[in-house]
Amino acid sequence: MYDEATETWWFSVVDIVQVLTQQTDYQTARKYWNKLKERLGKEGSQLVTNCHQLKMTADDGKQRLTDVATAETPLRLVQSVPSPKAEPIKLWLAKVGYERT
């Protein structure tokens, strides 16, 4: 989601976790993110404190509060979740950042 007022891109954290963990089920990815968020919070990671909640359109078409973050946080998230999908996400985030500057 792009916020024109602040010129900020917001990315759904659960969607990124879903791709990284290669989960087909959104709820499983959400549970993974909740556990990871808990673990990182205990470690004092800034990753968790940099997440916010915004309403985004869900698969069912309804607006639901979703954990979101700016481009910096997903890059850190990619480093926290071992995945063969990490490199394509890094490249995609870099491309999005380049296109918006």
Summary of the structure (lengths in Angstrom):
residues: 101
radius of gyration: 13.3
end to end distance: 16.0
largest distance: 35.6
contacts: 260
relative contact order: 0.20
helix: 52%
strand: 19%
